[in-house]
Structures are given as structure tokens and as C-alpha cells.
């Protein structure tokens, strides 16, 4: 298990560029299964979750060629469907939540699939009902094998259908889209997710020959086609990384420029940081965060306490709520955070409280942050990263803290952030990565000197 050792209290400076979007990459890479022709993709992030998905596709028989610089070429013209029955496939899927995105393209093109229960963050129950509900209406038949932990799905009689989702699930919407583009007839999806990543998936599929209407809305109309061809695609910058860098600049009182953010695809994210009093200027497609000695939380028109809650796009993405919560700990004012989607995602606040933050955890979904107004710094602490987003939030807290912090289980951070310690060190952060081997060798060296 690797760890970060962070010496807090150092200002950041210069420029930093966000990586390609993790969530989009998982969707569009899965979609290469829908065509026999080559698909060239740019700006793919070099992170654990994406690399694990590419590894699964490679073992399935997809040709995955890394051209360097975030560019990959995929060709799925010779799949080994028997691999889906292997124990190795089950184990790989169990480590990756994004493996569920293989369901849609496998059903749409190959009319059958075996999918293991996916892994991922431990942030509460993340049901698969939305994924299964849509393709069931299209004629798919499911069977779950308790012993192997696999879902066996038969889609030999797949057809178009009218689908009304009970939740605007991003991955659920992506799976239904990918299952329907090659399915005879017309499929409609109402209450569809419409995040930029879903829009990107739809635009890519249309370039491949799909017929999808209603992109950027919550009502999609899809007319099935006989085949899709290859294409070239560029992945958007990761909006969660953009928000994370805004939070880092604010918490450390730094002057920072975030480059090439695709500002028009950030939605409400800049506004939410502005509500905490963070100043920023848009400079073309960059964001400039000037140095601030303090920031004051806005209030609603009637004077009531600021409330921030996650919501389906174009509302606030739940992936940034933990970052906003950390930033609020040093604000002038109080904020109620309401995490509606995941019942365990706020439990990391205990670690912030240990660092000196004033936070009241009301229940698994709500927390009140009483800002310090920079009267004193958070203090360094030893902690463990429970999931990707809590991990980056704890890293932001450690960068602003007085003294040294140690964050263990940083494999969770690696799942979503590419070379994060190197990129932050380049702009002034003091972060050292220690892996298990390094720590063991240090212990042995100390013992030999005694």
C-alpha cells in the first residue's frame, strides 16, 4: 500500500493542465466494441481505472495500441467471447466499477454478455437496476449465478423500446445508448443523463454512423442501424480535476492558471466555487485563480445559510462535493452540504475534524461546515483515502495544513488522477510518494544500523 507524505503550507504557482476525463474515457473506450473498424482516441488519461479497462479489453481480444501522449488505437474485430466465462474476467471486473459499461456494447453487437458484479468506490450502495431495467425492456433476459457472481444475459431478441428511467444514471444511460444503436427499431430514453460525457459518447457514435437525436437533453431518440464504422475522438478535460485545482488554489492562497479547461462544458462548477467567495477569471479557455487572503461565503437572498447539494446535470456533480466541503472549512461563513446520492461519501469528514475543521456531521447525507475564516490552519494528520474523491479532498486539506500529513491507500487517488504528485510538485507542492517496498527497506536499514 502506497502513501503520500505532504508538507503543508506551501503556495502553488504557475500553470497546470487537467487530464482527460476519467468518466468519459470509460464510456467511449467501452464503445469500441460496437465496430470492427479502428477507433483512434486522444487525451486518454493514464490512470488505474482506465488502464484496467484497457487491460480487460485486451484480454478479450481487442487490439489496443498505445501511440503515446494519451493517444490509443483500438480495434475489436476478433473477440474471444469465451474469456467472459473465465475467473480472471470475474476478478478484473470485481476491481473496476467501470466494467459494467461493457454490458451495453456486448448486448448491442454480440447479443449476449457475462458481466461480473463490478467493484469501485466504497461510497454506499450503487445499484445496477437502471442498467438492467432499460435493456430488459429491449428484450434482454437476465440470470444471476450466485456461485460465480456473474450475470448471464441473453439478448438474441433485442428490439427498440420506450424507456422511462427512474433515475438519471450516467452509466445506466450510456449502457442503454450503446445497446440500442445497433438494435432494430426505435428506442427512446426519457430522464436520460445529459452530462457532457454522455454528449461526447453520443457525438462519437453519430460519427460512427449511429442515429441519435436529442443530444444534451434528457430525452434521447435512437434509431438502430446495421453497423458502425471507425472514427477519431478526443476526450474532454476532466471537470473534476478542474474543480480540484480550483479548490487547491483557494485553500493554499495561491495564484494559479488552469489551462485548457473546456470552460463551456464546466456547467455550474465555476459558479459553485464563486458562491464560496473564490475569485476567478476566465481567460480564453483557461481559468486564472488569483491569490486571495480570504473568501466569504455568499448567502441566499433571504439571508439564510448557503446550502450546496448534488443533482443530475446540469446540477452539481456529486464528485466535487467533497472538494467544495474542504474549501468551505477555511471560508468566512457556514455551509450545509447535502450529499443526496451516496450515503457513505461524507464519512471522510471525521479526518478533517481531526485536522481541526469545524464540521457537524448531521447524518450520512448532510454536514454543516463552519468556516475558520483563516483564523488558524488545519493541522497535519495521518489518514487513509477511502475513495477517489475523498482522497483528493484530503490531499487538498493536507496541502493547506500546518505541518506534515501522511495519506495512505493512495491507490484510490491513482484510480482517478494521473501522476498527481509529480504535477503538483511542479507547481510548488511538497509531496513524496512512498510505496510499501520503500517503507520496508527503510525499516530494514534502520534495524541494521542499530
URMO-V640718 format. One line per field, one symbol per residue. psi: psi as a letter, one per 20 degrees, with the letter a starting at -180 (. if undefined). Layout:
psi = ???
This chain:
psi = prqpoporjpqqqbqqpqrqpghgghghhhiiiiqirqppqqkpqmrggghhghgggghijpoopoiqkjpqpqomjmqnhhhiiqhggghghiiohihhiigghgghhijqqopqpqbbqmkrpnqjggghgghghijqpqppohgikqppppkilqrqqppoqiqmpghgggghghhhhjpqappqoqkqqkqhhhgggghghhhijrnpqjpirjoppppqrhqqrrrqqppqqohhgghghggggghjlqoqpoqmimhijicighhhhhhijpqqppndjrppoqppirqpprrrhjjrqpppqqqqpkapphiihhghgghhhjrorqpppoohhpijiiiihhhhghijqnpoogaiiqqppoqikkhqqqqqrprqohrghhghghggghhirpapqporkihgghhipplhhghhhhjiqnpppprhgggghgghgghhi.
